[in-house]
Amino acid sequence: MGNTANAQSKDKSAVETLVHNYFDALNSGDAAKVTSFFTKTGVLLAQGAPTATGSEQVIGTFQYVFENFSYSLKVSIGEVIIQGNYAIVSSTSAGSFVIKAKNETVVTEYRETFVIHKEGGVWKIARYMYNQPK
């Protein structure tokens, strides 16, 4: 029983680290780095945007986003559920983004759901959806 609990604890820590690293990359505006946290067949379900499926579409979406916006968000991880090689994470984030064309800063908050898959011993984002609660 101890080994199972220890493995679950390590997996939970690794999943939480992945989510924090994703937000660090998002805040840095690095589309390639952000995309590296997704599986090759990962899906991005961004509010108000077409679904991006696979690395090529995901990086294209983030390139567009970072050309037009910059982010400064702090994530708070809520629930983490791990079942085998999958994890589900709910989180909230708050901070601001800048609309580059107007040099306008917008205070914002989001809620997120991540479906994370362990491939070859590495946790990666398989599905990511976010929206604004208001």
N, CA, C and O atoms as CSV, one atom per row, in Angstrom:
chain,resi,resn,atom,element,x,y,z
A,1,MET,N,N,0.825,-1.200,0.000
A,1,MET,CA,C,0.000,0.000,0.000
A,1,MET,C,C,0.867,1.260,0.000
A,1,MET,O,O,0.530,2.240,-0.664
A,2,GLY,N,N,1.969,1.244,0.731
A,2,GLY,CA,C,2.863,2.393,0.803
A,2,GLY,C,C,3.438,2.766,-0.543
A,2,GLY,O,O,3.559,3.949,-0.860
A,3,ASN,N,N,3.801,1.757,-1.357
A,3,ASN,CA,C,4.358,2.041,-2.685
A,3,ASN,C,C,3.338,2.714,-3.588
A,3,ASN,O,O,3.678,3.621,-4.348
A,4,THR,N,N,2.080,2.269,-3.508
A,4,THR,CA,C,1.021,2.869,-4.314
A,4,THR,C,C,0.798,4.321,-3.903
A,4,THR,O,O,0.666,5.195,-4.760
A,5,ALA,N,N,0.754,4.581,-2.610
A,5,ALA,CA,C,0.560,5.944,-2.113
A,5,ALA,C,C,1.743,6.826,-2.512
A,5,ALA,O,O,1.558,7.987,-2.877
A,6,ASN,N,N,2.949,6.279,-2.443
A,6,ASN,CA,C,4.145,7.028,-2.821
A,6,ASN,C,C,4.128,7.354,-4.317
A,6,ASN,O,O,4.454,8.473,-4.714
A,7,ALA,N,N,3.751,6.383,-5.137
A,7,ALA,CA,C,3.669,6.599,-6.590
A,7,ALA,C,C,2.611,7.649,-6.902
A,7,ALA,O,O,2.833,8.515,-7.748
A,8,GLN,N,N,1.459,7.585,-6.225
A,8,GLN,CA,C,0.396,8.571,-6.432
A,8,GLN,C,C,0.877,9.963,-6.044
A,8,GLN,O,O,0.586,10.939,-6.735
A,9,SER,N,N,1.608,10.053,-4.946
A,9,SER,CA,C,2.130,11.335,-4.483
A,9,SER,C,C,3.122,11.913,-5.494
A,9,SER,O,O,3.092,13.110,-5.781
A,10,LYS,N,N,4.000,11.065,-6.032
A,10,LYS,CA,C,4.971,11.517,-7.045
A,10,LYS,C,C,4.245,11.959,-8.313
A,10,LYS,O,O,4.589,12.982,-8.905
A,11,ASP,N,N,3.236,11.182,-8.730
A,11,ASP,CA,C,2.479,11.550,-9.922
A,11,ASP,C,C,1.741,12.867,-9.709
A,11,ASP,O,O,1.730,13.717,-10.600
A,12,LYS,N,N,1.129,13.047,-8.551
A,12,LYS,CA,C,0.411,14.295,-8.264
A,12,LYS,C,C,1.381,15.477,-8.306
A,12,LYS,O,O,1.060,16.526,-8.865
A,13,SER,N,N,2.538,15.311,-7.728
A,13,SER,CA,C,3.547,16.372,-7.735
A,13,SER,C,C,3.995,16.683,-9.164
A,13,SER,O,O,4.134,17.849,-9.531
A,14,ALA,N,N,4.222,15.639,-9.972
A,14,ALA,CA,C,4.655,15.828,-11.361
A,14,ALA,C,C,3.574,16.539,-12.182
A,14,ALA,O,O,3.886,17.397,-13.008
A,15,VAL,N,N,2.317,16.186,-11.960
A,15,VAL,CA,C,1.200,16.810,-12.679
A,15,VAL,C,C,1.082,18.284,-12.285
A,15,VAL,O,O,0.898,19.144,-13.147
A,16,GLU,N,N,1.186,18.574,-10.994
A,16,GLU,CA,C,1.111,19.960,-10.539
A,16,GLU,C,C,2.277,20.787,-11.099
A,16,GLU,O,O,2.099,21.945,-11.476
A,17,THR,N,N,3.445,20.193,-11.149
A,17,THR,CA,C,4.613,20.874,-11.728
A,17,THR,C,C,4.374,21.176,-13.204
A,17,THR,O,O,4.709,22.263,-13.673
A,18,LEU,N,N,3.806,20.239,-13.931
A,18,LEU,CA,C,3.483,20.448,-15.346
A,18,LEU,C,C,2.566,21.658,-15.522
A,18,LEU,O,O,2.808,22.501,-16.385
A,19,VAL,N,N,1.525,21.741,-14.713
A,19,VAL,CA,C,0.578,22.856,-14.827
A,19,VAL,C,C,1.289,24.182,-14.516
A,19,VAL,O,O,1.092,25.169,-15.225
A,20,HIS,N,N,2.103,24.207,-13.475
A,20,HIS,CA,C,2.847,25.433,-13.151
A,20,HIS,C,C,3.823,25.799,-14.280
A,20,HIS,O,O,3.951,26.971,-14.633
A,21,ASN,N,N,4.506,24.800,-14.841
A,21,ASN,CA,C,5.435,25.059,-15.948
A,21,ASN,C,C,4.700,25.574,-17.187
A,21,ASN,O,O,5.213,26.432,-17.906
A,22,TYR,N,N,3.502,25.048,-17.432
A,22,TYR,CA,C,2.681,25.530,-18.541
A,22,TYR,C,C,2.406,27.027,-18.365
A,22,TYR,O,O,2.557,27.805,-19.307
A,23,PHE,N,N,2.004,27.423,-17.162
A,23,PHE,CA,C,1.701,28.840,-16.925
A,23,PHE,C,C,2.949,29.708,-17.001
A,23,PHE,O,O,2.878,30.845,-17.465
A,24,ASP,N,N,4.089,29.195,-16.555
A,24,ASP,CA,C,5.341,29.946,-16.703
A,24,ASP,C,C,5.633,30.208,-18.184
A,24,ASP,O,O,6.028,31.311,-18.561
A,25,ALA,N,N,5.435,29.183,-19.016
A,25,ALA,CA,C,5.670,29.331,-20.455
A,25,ALA,C,C,4.643,30.280,-21.080
A,25,ALA,O,O,4.980,31.080,-21.953
A,26,LEU,N,N,3.394,30.184,-20.629
A,26,LEU,CA,C,2.349,31.084,-21.116
A,26,LEU,C,C,2.718,32.529,-20.790
A,26,LEU,O,O,2.614,33.407,-21.647
A,27,ASN,N,N,3.143,32.773,-19.570
A,27,ASN,CA,C,3.519,34.125,-19.149
A,27,ASN,C,C,4.751,34.636,-19.888
A,27,ASN,O,O,4.922,35.845,-20.043
A,28,SER,N,N,5.608,33.728,-20.344
A,28,SER,CA,C,6.807,34.152,-21.079
A,28,SER,C,C,6.520,34.387,-22.563
A,28,SER,O,O,7.354,34.945,-23.277
A,29,GLY,N,N,5.332,33.958,-23.031
A,29,GLY,CA,C,4.964,34.183,-24.434
A,29,GLY,C,C,5.707,33.292,-25.407
A,29,GLY,O,O,5.916,33.674,-26.558
A,30,ASP,N,N,6.109,32.114,-24.966
A,30,ASP,CA,C,6.905,31.191,-25.784
A,30,ASP,C,C,6.017,30.070,-26.330
A,30,ASP,O,O,5.748,29.090,-25.635
A,31,ALA,N,N,5.566,30.219,-27.570
A,31,ALA,CA,C,4.631,29.261,-28.171
A,31,ALA,C,C,5.221,27.861,-28.263
A,31,ALA,O,O,4.524,26.879,-28.005
A,32,ALA,N,N,6.488,27.755,-28.626
A,32,ALA,CA,C,7.121,26.428,-28.736
A,32,ALA,C,C,7.197,25.760,-27.369
A,32,ALA,O,O,6.938,24.562,-27.253
A,33,LYS,N,N,7.546,26.509,-26.348
A,33,LYS,CA,C,7.647,25.956,-24.995
A,33,LYS,C,C,6.273,25.511,-24.504
A,33,LYS,O,O,6.133,24.416,-23.959
A,34,VAL,N,N,5.254,26.359,-24.694
A,34,VAL,CA,C,3.894,25.998,-24.287
A,34,VAL,C,C,3.476,24.705,-24.977
A,34,VAL,O,O,2.966,23.787,-24.334
A,35,THR,N,N,3.692,24.638,-26.274
A,35,THR,CA,C,3.276,23.465,-27.054
A,35,THR,C,C,4.027,22.210,-26.617
A,35,THR,O,O,3.490,21.107,-26.715
A,36,SER,N,N,5.246,22.362,-26.143
A,36,SER,CA,C,6.034,21.198,-25.700
A,36,SER,C,C,5.396,20.485,-24.521
A,36,SER,O,O,5.738,19.335,-24.245
A,37,PHE,N,N,4.486,21.133,-23.824
A,37,PHE,CA,C,3.823,20.503,-22.682
A,37,PHE,C,C,2.607,19.685,-23.103
A,37,PHE,O,O,2.006,19.000,-22.275
A,38,PHE,N,N,2.236,19.751,-24.394
A,38,PHE,CA,C,1.101,18.994,-24.916
A,38,PHE,C,C,1.572,17.695,-25.556
A,38,PHE,O,O,2.702,17.609,-26.036
A,39,THR,N,N,0.702,16.683,-25.562
A,39,THR,CA,C,0.967,15.477,-26.344
A,39,THR,C,C,0.934,15.874,-27.820
A,39,THR,O,O,0.413,16.934,-28.166
A,40,LYS,N,N,1.485,15.034,-28.684
A,40,LYS,CA,C,1.481,15.322,-30.128
A,40,LYS,C,C,0.060,15.435,-30.683
A,40,LYS,O,O,-0.172,16.123,-31.677
A,41,THR,N,N,-0.888,14.754,-30.032
A,41,THR,CA,C,-2.287,14.794,-30.466
A,41,THR,C,C,-3.132,15.639,-29.513
A,41,THR,O,O,-4.357,15.516,-29.485
A,42,GLY,N,N,-2.477,16.490,-28.738
A,42,GLY,CA,C,-3.174,17.317,-27.754
A,42,GLY,C,C,-4.215,18.223,-28.391
A,42,GLY,O,O,-4.118,18.593,-29.561
A,43,VAL,N,N,-5.216,18.569,-27.582
A,43,VAL,CA,C,-6.324,19.397,-28.042
A,43,VAL,C,C,-6.435,20.614,-27.125
A,43,VAL,O,O,-6.450,20.490,-25.901
A,44,LEU,N,N,-6.512,21.793,-27.748
A,44,LEU,CA,C,-6.689,23.056,-27.046
A,44,LEU,C,C,-8.079,23.580,-27.354
A,44,LEU,O,O,-8.421,23.828,-28.510
A,45,LEU,N,N,-8.872,23.744,-26.315
A,45,LEU,CA,C,-10.236,24.249,-26.451
A,45,LEU,C,C,-10.281,25.632,-25.810
A,45,LEU,O,O,-10.662,25.783,-24.649
A,46,ALA,N,N,-9.885,26.637,-26.589
A,46,ALA,CA,C,-9.791,28.007,-26.086
A,46,ALA,C,C,-11.119,28.721,-26.267
A,46,ALA,O,O,-11.800,28.551,-27.279
A,47,GLN,N,N,-11.475,29.517,-25.280
A,47,GLN,CA,C,-12.714,30.275,-25.331
A,47,GLN,C,C,-12.747,31.169,-26.563
A,47,GLN,O,O,-11.820,31.941,-26.807
A,48,GLY,N,N,-13.830,31.058,-27.341
A,48,GLY,CA,C,-14.018,31.939,-28.491
A,48,GLY,C,C,-13.135,31.643,-29.692
A,48,GLY,O,O,-13.063,32.450,-30.618
A,49,ALA,N,N,-12.460,30.493,-29.690
A,49,ALA,CA,C,-11.560,30.153,-30.794
A,49,ALA,C,C,-11.878,28.745,-31.303
A,49,ALA,O,O,-12.456,27.936,-30.577
A,50,PRO,N,N,-11.504,28.456,-32.543
A,50,PRO,CA,C,-11.699,27.091,-33.045
A,50,PRO,C,C,-10.864,26.096,-32.234
A,50,PRO,O,O,-9.824,26.456,-31.682
A,51,THR,N,N,-11.316,24.872,-32.169
A,51,THR,CA,C,-10.564,23.811,-31.502
A,51,THR,C,C,-9.258,23.587,-32.257
A,51,THR,O,O,-9.250,23.467,-33.482
A,52,ALA,N,N,-8.160,23.531,-31.519
A,52,ALA,CA,C,-6.846,23.247,-32.108
A,52,ALA,C,C,-6.488,21.812,-31.732
A,52,ALA,O,O,-6.434,21.467,-30.552
A,53,THR,N,N,-6.244,20.979,-32.745
A,53,THR,CA,C,-5.941,19.568,-32.518
A,53,THR,C,C,-4.578,19.236,-33.105
A,53,THR,O,O,-4.326,19.480,-34.286
A,54,GLY,N,N,-3.703,18.681,-32.280
A,54,GLY,CA,C,-2.368,18.300,-32.727
A,54,GLY,C,C,-1.381,19.437,-32.586
A,54,GLY,O,O,-1.753,20.608,-32.518
A,55,SER,N,N,-0.113,19.065,-32.545
A,55,SER,CA,C,0.963,20.033,-32.280
A,55,SER,C,C,0.961,21.219,-33.232
A,55,SER,O,O,1.173,22.353,-32.804
A,56,GLU,N,N,0.726,20.973,-34.516
A,56,GLU,CA,C,0.784,22.052,-35.506
A,56,GLU,C,C,-0.290,23.106,-35.250
A,56,GLU,O,O,-0.009,24.304,-35.288
A,57,GLN,N,N,-1.511,22.663,-34.991
A,57,GLN,CA,C,-2.592,23.612,-34.734
A,57,GLN,C,C,-2.420,24.291,-33.374
A,57,GLN,O,O,-2.696,25.482,-33.237
A,58,VAL,N,N,-1.967,23.539,-32.372
A,58,VAL,CA,C,-1.772,24.116,-31.038
A,58,VAL,C,C,-0.709,25.211,-31.095
A,58,VAL,O,O,-0.924,26.303,-30.569
A,59,ILE,N,N,0.431,24.938,-31.723
A,59,ILE,CA,C,1.477,25.969,-31.791
A,59,ILE,C,C,0.998,27.165,-32.623
A,59,ILE,O,O,1.317,28.309,-32.301
A,60,GLY,N,N,0.245,26.910,-33.676
A,60,GLY,CA,C,-0.295,28.006,-34.486
A,60,GLY,C,C,-1.218,28.903,-33.674
A,60,GLY,O,O,-1.172,30.126,-33.799
A,61,THR,N,N,-2.048,28.298,-32.852
A,61,THR,CA,C,-2.945,29.074,-31.994
A,61,THR,C,C,-2.144,29.931,-31.019
A,61,THR,O,O,-2.420,31.119,-30.855
A,62,PHE,N,N,-1.145,29.319,-30.371
A,62,PHE,CA,C,-0.357,30.083,-29.411
A,62,PHE,C,C,0.494,31.155,-30.084
A,62,PHE,O,O,0.712,32.214,-29.496
A,63,GLN,N,N,0.977,30.912,-31.291
A,63,GLN,CA,C,1.725,31.951,-32.006
A,63,GLN,C,C,0.829,33.161,-32.254
A,63,GLN,O,O,1.243,34.302,-32.051
A,64,TYR,N,N,-0.396,32.903,-32.690
A,64,TYR,CA,C,-1.355,33.984,-32.906
A,64,TYR,C,C,-1.624,34.727,-31.599
A,64,TYR,O,O,-1.589,35.956,-31.552
A,65,VAL,N,N,-1.892,33.964,-30.540
A,65,VAL,CA,C,-2.192,34.564,-29.243
A,65,VAL,C,C,-1.049,35.469,-28.787
A,65,VAL,O,O,-1.280,36.607,-28.379
A,66,PHE,N,N,0.187,34.964,-28.857
A,66,PHE,CA,C,1.322,35.734,-28.349
A,66,PHE,C,C,1.703,36.914,-29.244
A,66,PHE,O,O,2.357,37.850,-28.783
A,67,GLU,N,N,1.305,36.880,-30.513
A,67,GLU,CA,C,1.505,38.047,-31.380
A,67,GLU,C,C,0.582,39.198,-30.961
A,67,GLU,O,O,0.888,40.371,-31.180
A,68,ASN,N,N,-0.544,38.835,-30.359
A,68,ASN,CA,C,-1.575,39.827,-30.053
A,68,ASN,C,C,-1.745,40.145,-28.566
A,68,ASN,O,O,-2.277,41.197,-28.210
A,69,PHE,N,N,-1.297,39.246,-27.711
A,69,PHE,CA,C,-1.514,39.400,-26.271
A,69,PHE,C,C,-0.279,38.956,-25.495
A,69,PHE,O,O,0.497,38.125,-25.968
A,70,SER,N,N,-0.106,39.512,-24.314
A,70,SER,CA,C,0.879,38.972,-23.378
A,70,SER,C,C,0.167,38.767,-22.045
A,70,SER,O,O,-0.758,39.503,-21.702
A,71,TYR,N,N,0.609,37.763,-21.305
A,71,TYR,CA,C,-0.090,37.335,-20.100
A,71,TYR,C,C,0.780,37.449,-18.865
A,71,TYR,O,O,2.002,37.314,-18.915
A,72,SER,N,N,0.111,37.699,-17.766
A,72,SER,CA,C,0.716,37.640,-16.443
A,72,SER,C,C,-0.330,37.019,-15.517
A,72,SER,O,O,-1.125,37.718,-14.889
A,73,LEU,N,N,-0.306,35.697,-15.452
A,73,LEU,CA,C,-1.319,34.949,-14.690
A,73,LEU,C,C,-0.666,34.100,-13.611
A,73,LEU,O,O,0.422,33.557,-13.799
A,74,LYS,N,N,-1.344,33.997,-12.487
A,74,LYS,CA,C,-0.906,33.123,-11.408
A,74,LYS,C,C,-1.961,32.033,-11.270
A,74,LYS,O,O,-3.148,32.319,-11.114
A,75,VAL,N,N,-1.521,30.791,-11.329
A,75,VAL,CA,C,-2.445,29.662,-11.269
A,75,VAL,C,C,-2.569,29.152,-9.838
A,75,VAL,O,O,-1.610,29.142,-9.067
A,76,SER,N,N,-3.778,28.732,-9.519
A,76,SER,CA,C,-4.062,28.026,-8.263
A,76,SER,C,C,-4.682,26.696,-8.634
A,76,SER,O,O,-5.754,26.646,-9.237
A,77,ILE,N,N,-4.011,25.630,-8.276
A,77,ILE,CA,C,-4.506,24.295,-8.610
A,77,ILE,C,C,-5.533,23.876,-7.573
A,77,ILE,O,O,-5.310,23.971,-6.366
A,78,GLY,N,N,-6.662,23.411,-8.081
A,78,GLY,CA,C,-7.728,22.931,-7.203
A,78,GLY,C,C,-7.615,21.428,-7.033
A,78,GLY,O,O,-6.773,20.934,-6.283
A,79,GLU,N,N,-8.460,20.722,-7.728
A,79,GLU,CA,C,-8.527,19.272,-7.605
A,79,GLU,C,C,-7.585,18.587,-8.590
A,79,GLU,O,O,-7.452,19.011,-9.737
A,80,VAL,N,N,-6.934,17.524,-8.127
A,80,VAL,CA,C,-6.114,16.672,-8.985
A,80,VAL,C,C,-6.589,15.242,-8.771
A,80,VAL,O,O,-6.528,14.719,-7.658
A,81,ILE,N,N,-7.059,14.618,-9.834
A,81,ILE,CA,C,-7.508,13.225,-9.779
A,81,ILE,C,C,-6.607,12.425,-10.705
A,81,ILE,O,O,-6.454,12.771,-11.877
A,82,ILE,N,N,-6.016,11.369,-10.193
A,82,ILE,CA,C,-5.140,10.525,-11.013
A,82,ILE,C,C,-5.746,9.127,-11.083
A,82,ILE,O,O,-6.058,8.514,-10.063
A,83,GLN,N,N,-5.904,8.640,-12.309
A,83,GLN,CA,C,-6.390,7.287,-12.584
A,83,GLN,C,C,-5.463,6.665,-13.606
A,83,GLN,O,O,-5.547,6.966,-14.797
A,84,GLY,N,N,-4.579,5.798,-13.142
A,84,GLY,CA,C,-3.646,5.149,-14.056
A,84,GLY,C,C,-2.759,6.165,-14.736
A,84,GLY,O,O,-2.072,6.942,-14.074
A,85,ASN,N,N,-2.772,6.161,-16.079
A,85,ASN,CA,C,-1.938,7.072,-16.868
A,85,ASN,C,C,-2.637,8.372,-17.238
A,85,ASN,O,O,-2.175,9.098,-18.118
A,86,TYR,N,N,-3.746,8.668,-16.572
A,86,TYR,CA,C,-4.468,9.906,-16.818
A,86,TYR,C,C,-4.641,10.695,-15.532
A,86,TYR,O,O,-4.760,10.125,-14.447
A,87,ALA,N,N,-4.653,12.001,-15.669
A,87,ALA,CA,C,-4.945,12.888,-14.545
A,87,ALA,C,C,-5.902,13.968,-15.040
A,87,ALA,O,O,-5.835,14.408,-16.187
A,88,ILE,N,N,-6.785,14.375,-14.150
A,88,ILE,CA,C,-7.688,15.487,-14.421
A,88,ILE,C,C,-7.375,16.557,-13.384
A,88,ILE,O,O,-7.330,16.287,-12.184
A,89,VAL,N,N,-7.160,17.764,-13.865
A,89,VAL,CA,C,-6.801,18.866,-12.978
A,89,VAL,C,C,-7.766,20.020,-13.223
A,89,VAL,O,O,-8.004,20.418,-14.364
A,90,SER,N,N,-8.314,20.546,-12.138
A,90,SER,CA,C,-9.076,21.787,-12.242
A,90,SER,C,C,-8.256,22.875,-11.565
A,90,SER,O,O,-7.626,22.650,-10.532
A,91,SER,N,N,-8.278,24.056,-12.169
A,91,SER,CA,C,-7.504,25.164,-11.624
A,91,SER,C,C,-8.221,26.470,-11.925
A,91,SER,O,O,-9.155,26.532,-12.726
A,92,THR,N,N,-7.752,27.497,-11.260
A,92,THR,CA,C,-8.173,28.853,-11.570
A,92,THR,C,C,-6.906,29.675,-11.731
A,92,THR,O,O,-5.866,29.353,-11.157
A,93,SER,N,N,-7.001,30.721,-12.503
A,93,SER,CA,C,-5.866,31.621,-12.652
A,93,SER,C,C,-6.387,33.050,-12.646
A,93,SER,O,O,-7.519,33.322,-13.045
A,94,ALA,N,N,-5.546,33.940,-12.191
A,94,ALA,CA,C,-5.920,35.350,-12.124
A,94,ALA,C,C,-4.695,36.194,-12.421
A,94,ALA,O,O,-3.558,35.778,-12.200
A,95,GLY,N,N,-4.952,37.371,-12.920
A,95,GLY,CA,C,-3.869,38.295,-13.249
A,95,GLY,C,C,-4.350,39.256,-14.304
A,95,GLY,O,O,-5.406,39.876,-14.171
A,96,SER,N,N,-3.553,39.375,-15.365
A,96,SER,CA,C,-3.915,40.301,-16.428
A,96,SER,C,C,-3.331,39.838,-17.757
A,96,SER,O,O,-2.458,38.973,-17.821
A,97,PHE,N,N,-3.854,40.455,-18.813
A,97,PHE,CA,C,-3.247,40.301,-20.127
A,97,PHE,C,C,-3.213,41.668,-20.783
A,97,PHE,O,O,-3.999,42.555,-20.450
A,98,VAL,N,N,-2.293,41.823,-21.716
A,98,VAL,CA,C,-2.147,43.081,-22.450
A,98,VAL,C,C,-2.571,42.842,-23.888
A,98,VAL,O,O,-2.104,41.912,-24.546
A,99,ILE,N,N,-3.464,43.699,-24.364
A,99,ILE,CA,C,-3.827,43.703,-25.779
A,99,ILE,C,C,-2.766,44.563,-26.456
A,99,ILE,O,O,-2.763,45.785,-26.306
A,100,LYS,N,N,-1.871,43.928,-27.196
A,100,LYS,CA,C,-0.697,44.624,-27.727
A,100,LYS,C,C,-1.051,45.777,-28.668
A,100,LYS,O,O,-0.404,46.823,-28.627
A,101,ALA,N,N,-2.062,45.599,-29.507
A,101,ALA,CA,C,-2.407,46.635,-30.485
A,101,ALA,C,C,-2.828,47.939,-29.809
A,101,ALA,O,O,-2.617,49.017,-30.363
A,102,LYS,N,N,-3.416,47.851,-28.630
A,102,LYS,CA,C,-3.899,49.034,-27.909
A,102,LYS,C,C,-3.013,49.376,-26.718
A,102,LYS,O,O,-3.197,50.414,-26.081
A,103,ASN,N,N,-2.051,48.503,-26.416
A,103,ASN,CA,C,-1.250,48.624,-25.199
A,103,ASN,C,C,-2.164,48.786,-23.980
A,103,ASN,O,O,-1.919,49.604,-23.094
A,104,GLU,N,N,-3.230,47.969,-23.971
A,104,GLU,CA,C,-4.244,48.030,-22.922
A,104,GLU,C,C,-4.127,46.805,-22.023
A,104,GLU,O,O,-4.099,45.672,-22.503
A,105,THR,N,N,-4.060,47.039,-20.728
A,105,THR,CA,C,-3.992,45.949,-19.760
A,105,THR,C,C,-5.393,45.637,-19.249
A,105,THR,O,O,-6.140,46.534,-18.858
A,106,VAL,N,N,-5.738,44.353,-19.257
A,106,VAL,CA,C,-7.056,43.901,-18.819
A,106,VAL,C,C,-6.867,42.942,-17.638
A,106,VAL,O,O,-6.183,41.925,-17.756
A,107,VAL,N,N,-7.475,43.276,-16.513
A,107,VAL,CA,C,-7.458,42.377,-15.354
A,107,VAL,C,C,-8.435,41.255,-15.651
A,107,VAL,O,O,-9.534,41.495,-16.150
A,108,THR,N,N,-8.032,40.022,-15.341
A,108,THR,CA,C,-8.861,38.887,-15.733
A,108,THR,C,C,-8.717,37.720,-14.784
A,108,THR,O,O,-7.810,37.679,-13.953
A,109,GLU,N,N,-9.618,36.783,-14.919
A,109,GLU,CA,C,-9.500,35.495,-14.231
A,109,GLU,C,C,-10.100,34.416,-15.122
A,109,GLU,O,O,-10.996,34.671,-15.927
A,110,TYR,N,N,-9.587,33.219,-14.957
A,110,TYR,CA,C,-10.015,32.075,-15.759
A,110,TYR,C,C,-10.239,30.874,-14.852
A,110,TYR,O,O,-9.773,30.831,-13.713
A,111,ARG,N,N,-10.953,29.917,-15.383
A,111,ARG,CA,C,-11.017,28.589,-14.780
A,111,ARG,C,C,-10.603,27.607,-15.867
A,111,ARG,O,O,-10.945,27.777,-17.037
A,112,GLU,N,N,-9.867,26.580,-15.467
A,112,GLU,CA,C,-9.267,25.649,-16.427
A,112,GLU,C,C,-9.543,24.202,-16.043
A,112,GLU,O,O,-9.692,23.856,-14.871
A,113,THR,N,N,-9.603,23.377,-17.074
A,113,THR,CA,C,-9.640,21.927,-16.892
A,113,THR,C,C,-8.573,21.326,-17.798
A,113,THR,O,O,-8.538,21.584,-19.001
A,114,PHE,N,N,-7.717,20.533,-17.203
A,114,PHE,CA,C,-6.672,19.815,-17.923
A,114,PHE,C,C,-6.961,18.322,-17.856
A,114,PHE,O,O,-7.301,17.806,-16.791
A,115,VAL,N,N,-6.832,17.627,-18.977
A,115,VAL,CA,C,-6.745,16.168,-18.995
A,115,VAL,C,C,-5.307,15.879,-19.379
A,115,VAL,O,O,-4.848,16.265,-20.453
A,116,ILE,N,N,-4.610,15.203,-18.498
A,116,ILE,CA,C,-3.177,14.990,-18.664
A,116,ILE,C,C,-2.918,13.501,-18.808
A,116,ILE,O,O,-3.499,12.688,-18.089
A,117,HIS,N,N,-2.043,13.148,-19.742
A,117,HIS,CA,C,-1.754,11.744,-20.043
A,117,HIS,C,C,-0.266,11.474,-19.827
A,117,HIS,O,O,0.593,12.270,-20.205
A,118,LYS,N,N,0.004,10.347,-19.219
A,118,LYS,CA,C,1.392,9.931,-18.984
A,118,LYS,C,C,1.831,9.051,-20.146
A,118,LYS,O,O,1.307,7.955,-20.345
A,119,GLU,N,N,2.811,9.551,-20.917
A,119,GLU,CA,C,3.340,8.832,-22.073
A,119,GLU,C,C,4.817,8.574,-21.844
A,119,GLU,O,O,5.591,9.512,-21.648
A,120,GLY,N,N,5.211,7.316,-21.867
A,120,GLY,CA,C,6.623,6.985,-21.681
A,120,GLY,C,C,7.175,7.538,-20.374
A,120,GLY,O,O,8.341,7.925,-20.304
A,121,GLY,N,N,6.347,7.574,-19.347
A,121,GLY,CA,C,6.772,8.044,-18.036
A,121,GLY,C,C,6.730,9.549,-17.860
A,121,GLY,O,O,7.116,10.057,-16.808
A,122,VAL,N,N,6.258,10.286,-18.893
A,122,VAL,CA,C,6.226,11.749,-18.829
A,122,VAL,C,C,4.774,12.231,-18.931
A,122,VAL,O,O,4.034,11.816,-19.823
A,123,TRP,N,N,4.386,13.097,-18.019
A,123,TRP,CA,C,3.042,13.676,-18.045
A,123,TRP,C,C,2.996,14.820,-19.058
A,123,TRP,O,O,3.858,15.699,-19.063
A,124,LYS,N,N,1.960,14.790,-19.925
A,124,LYS,CA,C,1.760,15.827,-20.945
A,124,LYS,C,C,0.270,16.171,-21.006
A,124,LYS,O,O,-0.582,15.361,-20.639
A,125,ILE,N,N,-0.025,17.367,-21.467
A,125,ILE,CA,C,-1.413,17.814,-21.590
A,125,ILE,C,C,-2.038,17.169,-22.820
A,125,ILE,O,O,-1.554,17.343,-23.939
A,126,ALA,N,N,-3.124,16.419,-22.603
A,126,ALA,CA,C,-3.851,15.786,-23.703
A,126,ALA,C,C,-5.029,16.662,-24.146
A,126,ALA,O,O,-5.335,16.748,-25.336
A,127,ARG,N,N,-5.680,17.306,-23.185
A,127,ARG,CA,C,-6.809,18.195,-23.461
A,127,ARG,C,C,-6.721,19.359,-22.490
A,127,ARG,O,O,-6.410,19.176,-21.313
A,128,TYR,N,N,-6.996,20.551,-22.988
A,128,TYR,CA,C,-6.967,21.736,-22.137
A,128,TYR,C,C,-8.100,22.658,-22.549
A,128,TYR,O,O,-8.200,23.049,-23.712
A,129,MET,N,N,-8.952,23.005,-21.593
A,129,MET,CA,C,-10.063,23.903,-21.847
A,129,MET,C,C,-10.073,24.985,-20.780
A,129,MET,O,O,-9.869,24.710,-19.598
A,130,TYR,N,N,-10.309,26.206,-21.205
A,130,TYR,CA,C,-10.429,27.282,-20.233
A,130,TYR,C,C,-11.526,28.251,-20.664
A,130,TYR,O,O,-11.884,28.345,-21.838
A,131,ASN,N,N,-12.041,28.963,-19.673
A,131,ASN,CA,C,-13.005,30.024,-19.954
A,131,ASN,C,C,-12.988,31.016,-18.803
A,131,ASN,O,O,-12.342,30.802,-17.778
A,132,GLN,N,N,-13.706,32.089,-19.000
A,132,GLN,CA,C,-13.817,33.106,-17.965
A,132,GLN,C,C,-15.136,32.901,-17.240
A,132,GLN,O,O,-16.177,32.750,-17.881
A,133,PRO,N,N,-15.107,32.894,-15.902
A,133,PRO,CA,C,-16.329,32.604,-15.154
A,133,PRO,C,C,-17.360,33.731,-15.211
A,133,PRO,O,O,-18.518,33.515,-14.853
A,134,LYS,N,N,-16.970,34.919,-15.648
A,134,LYS,CA,C,-17.931,36.039,-15.694
A,134,LYS,C,C,-18.149,36.486,-17.111
A,134,LYS,O,O,-18.921,37.414,-17.354
